[in-house]
Amino acid sequence: MDNYAKNYIDTFHIGINNTKYKIFGEKSEQSSFFYKLNELAKKVKQSGGRFFLFGNGASASFSNHMALDWSTNGGILALCLSDSAMLTALANDFDFEDCFLEFLKINSPTSNDLVITTSSSGNSKNIVKILEYCKENNINSFGLSGLNEGNKTEILSDFSLFVPMKTYGMVECIHQLFHHIFLDKFMCIEEWN
């Protein structure tokens, strides 16, 4: 009997259960983390703020998907650099490392907004530049990362969620789960209470 699928699913559960949470660099319990993150999301909504979501590859696709979900279901205008013409123009005019940052600057983020980055490694240069900008300009940030603990996303994010798994597929799937937990909790979906 081949136990590949069972072992994969069992390992997925280990990754979820061993995820590490930090708020402003301090360890947090899961329930406190999502409570405080949702309180921040409520303030963003009440102030008319926006979400900006960024990622590369699969993380870009999921950032784009969650921007739609937050805008339509969460009632918070959420933007993602998913326009290929704008992405390639910014990458050409500046540099790929700066294209996300330039998109963010074009939209004049404020302390009423939340920047959400998703990066399996947590060290993608275009993601790191955004988080550095947020820190320097008092813009709220939530960074999802994985693979290697102590990555730059984990260090720079106000809210950091680190998935301690060693493969991209596992980290990406778990990130998707946590993105939906954040939104569903915000929407007060009671099915899991």
Disulfide bonds with the S-S distance in Angstrom:
none
